[in-house]
Amino acid sequence: MNAEKRRRLEKAGWKLGSTKEFLGMTDEEEAVIDLKLALARAVREERSKRKLTQSQLGRLLGSSQSRMAKMEAGDPSVSIDLLVRSLLRMGASRRDLIRWLARPGRKAA
């Protein structure tokens, strides 16, 4: 957010902060959510790179299109384990996983 917008909002009485502060999350909780979202983005990117639809990926993994949509959205019902297994099933390597998790712009845990 730019400084001018921040100043206007604060002047109008708005309290600004992070999602972590708003939800009262611990550093560990924030790190797990950040990790899950990075893996969800990786699933979407890998699926697109391989020119697969969500339905095709679902069949490859023995699941449904709606489950694939939840995976890519970082839905709380999707485990980190399932995201990692999905990436590996699509042919990603351990090195690919490390690369996705170490991307610039991703918060360090």
Residue, then its C-alpha position, 0 to 999 in steps of 0.5 A: m500500500n502506498a504511503e498516501k493511501r495509508r495516511r488517509l486510512e489512518k486519518a479516517g480512523w482505520k487501524l492497519g496491520s497484517t493478516k497475522e496480527f488481525l487473526g492473532m496467529t503465531d509465527e509457526e501458523e503463519a509459516v504453515i499457511d505460507l508454505k501451503l499457499a506456495l505449494a498450491r501455486a506450484v500445483r497450479e503452475e505445474r498443471s498449466k505447464r503440463k497443459l492439463t485441465q483440473s479434470q485431467l489432473g484429478r483423474l491422474l491423481g484418482s480424484s475429482q476436478s473440484r478437489m483439484a480446484k480446492m488444492e489450487a486455492g489452498d483450501p484448508s481441507v487440503s493437506i500439505d502432504l497431498l499437495v506435495r504428493s500431487l506435485l511428485r505424481m506430476g513428475a516434479s523433483r525434490r529440487d523443483l519443490i525446493r525451488w518453489l519454496a525458495r522463490p523470491g518474494r516468499k516470506a522466510a519462515 
